[in-house]
Amino acid sequence: MPINDKELAAQLNSRFRDTDTQEVVSWVVQTWGREAALSSSLSWEDQAVTAMMCHSPREKVRVFTLDTGRLFPECYDLIERTRFTFGIDLEVFFPDYRAVQEMVAEHGVNLFFESVELRHRCCNVRKVEPLKRALQGTKVWITGLRRDQSVTRKDMQLFEFDEADGLIKFNPLIQWTEQQVIAYVKDNGIPYNKLHEKGFPSIGCQCCTRAIKEGEDIRSGRWWWENPDHRECGLHSR
């Protein structure tokens, strides 16, 4: 069954339009096994999807995360709690140290504050390139994206063809609300980041993430000094 085309994504969207999320997640894991992988940022959403994937045999479940080298301590704690809770090998991918050294030597350690272009370079070195390595051999890229997270995600579908990586992207929670996700995580005893209880609904690198105020957009704490239309790291907007 060819999977790297837009037609398949359209067929899957039609087939699973009204299907329960857990059922679709289980079908994807059972169908592709470890050729389907969740890229987890350890968010509410990714923790929920991890739990759904683990309704399948553990040997079929593949979850990985990207350690940029500038994460919050709470993120490392959550990696270990997730491994213990679900009994999975949560893979961790790191940036190429040579690329990091070259970038810092040229522009300093906090180059991302200088311009959008330099911030994108930092994200490319610390996230995009490691993601490409993590996705090698993968046919279905599973994410925790939701439409109402930001203006840059409002048109995303349940299944999409990702042209940059030549694979199917599966967004099981695309229609869920933030409230639905949080309720699912708490009702099922799923481990989550302690920073969520300190005003951090969306968590990235420590240097580029701040707590938000009541009423602010949930991603307004990410790269808060930039225009909202630019607030993607490049993983999902290439």
C-alpha positions, 0 to 999 in steps of 0.5 A: 500500500503506497503511503507517501502521497496526498491521495492516501491522506485524503482516503484516510481522512474520509475513512476515519472522519467520525471514528473515535480517536483511540480507535484511529490511534490503535489502527495506525499503531497496529497497521504500521507498528514501529514504522509509525512514530510519535514525536513528543514534546512532552506536552499535554497532547503528546502525553495523551497520544502516548497513552493511547498508543500504549493500548497496543503491544509495547513492542509496536510503540515508538515514541521519541523526543528532541533534547535541544540542550536548553530544556527545563529540568521538569522536562527531563523529570517527565521523560523518566516518569513517562518511561516508568509509567508506560514501560516504553523506551522513550528515545531521545535525539540530540543536535549535532554538537559541531553545528551548535558550536559553529552557530554559537561561535558565530552569533552567541548563545542567545542569537534567537533574540536578534532576529527571526532568521537567527531564531529559525537557524537555532531551531533548525540546528537544535530541532529540525535536523535531529527530527530528520534523523529521528524520522529516518525509516518512518512512514507515519509521523504522529503528532499532538497538533490541534487546530486551536493551538495557533493561527498557523495550525487552523487548517491542518487535517487528521491525516496529511502528506508531509512533503518536506519529509515524504511521509504521512503525518497523523494528527489524532487530536487535531479537533480536540480542545485544550480542555478535552486534552487536559481532562483526558490526561488527568482522568487517566492518571497520565504523567504531565509536566509540572510547569503546566500548573505554573502558567506554562500551557506550551513548553519549549526551550527554557530560554524561549518560553515564558508563563502566560497570563489569563486570557492570553493565547496558549502559545503566546509564551513561545517566542513572545517577542515575535509576530504570532504568524512566525511562531513555529520552530520549523518542525511543522511549517517547512 
